[in-house]
């Protein structure tokens, strides 16, 4: 008998890569007709605090207790793991799968319920080989790279077919949750572009949430920098497709204010739109692009190293064009939604892998 699924998500409506990952998993459950229910700890209309956490645990207990059959928890962030302890004694509970996104590796001492990953009823899934390797002293982990939903996949591919480049202008795009602008390396990117000193460069910063005053002050001295917050999916896809280069410069930091990139979903999204990428120097982004083929990564996190990577692409129009073409081909083949959906079902829920009757490596073509 197939299990019911209770999908525990850290937030809804706040934006960011983790929310996109969870939405993709949810779209797979719908597509494969998995009986599931989603609970969100934080919403844009709900104040985050102790009362919210208590209510979230109560909702989870009620959902498992009232479930019509065996129920597996899919925990979309390790900070939600304590909920497992609160429901594990209930009759309908049949185990949990927790998804680790990467930052947990650098902030392990601050992760609530980190010890619970060693429970026999908890299966751990990491979003990159890097993240799985970082957990080797704690527990074994399967790997499920992030993907995109069929609708978002098609939006990005179609935008790539319409992508246009402006002669004499070099459009650079980056995107992240705006309140995390320091952790995502915006100061380093600004310094690197200043060092590069190319008058053609125009930087567009996309993101969700409100821009902090410090962020606005940081970009104010640079007339070639603009902020484009809160874009719709079609508008973001087109901006990615029109860009000459996408850059993600996430900092790797340990401790209480840890930061790091477990995968870098935005790198995949940019490549699906046909744009080459510059990835973070460290972390798990090596699984999100092909170094030297679909993009580059600096050798370290200094502005000088990032400037050198940018200059290599700024000064090679033909090579950059080939990288964009390779980025589209590789990403659309490796993250095709049907194949990715089957992997989600196998890795998260241990359902049998149903192979297609005819395997195809053709790249998804944009709709006319």
Secondary structure, 3 states (H helix, E strand, C coil): CCCEEEEEEEEECCCCHHHHHHHHHHHHHHHCCCCEEEEEEEECCCCCCHHHHHHHHHHHHHHHHCCCCCEEEEECCHHHCHHHHHHCCCCCEEEEEEEECCHHHHCHHHCCCHHHHHCCCEEEEECCHHHHHHCCCCCCCEECCCCCCHHHHHHHHHHHHHCCCCCCCEEEEEEEEHHHCCCCCHHHHHHHHHHHCCCCEEEEEEEECCCCHHHHHHHHCCCCEEEEECCCHHHHHHHHHHCCEEECCCCCECCCCCECCCCCHHHHHHHHCCCCEEECCCCCHHHCCCECCCEEECCCCCHHHHHHHHHHHHCCHHHHHHHHHHHHHHHHHHCCHHHHHHHHHHHHHCCCCCCCCCCCCCCCCCCC
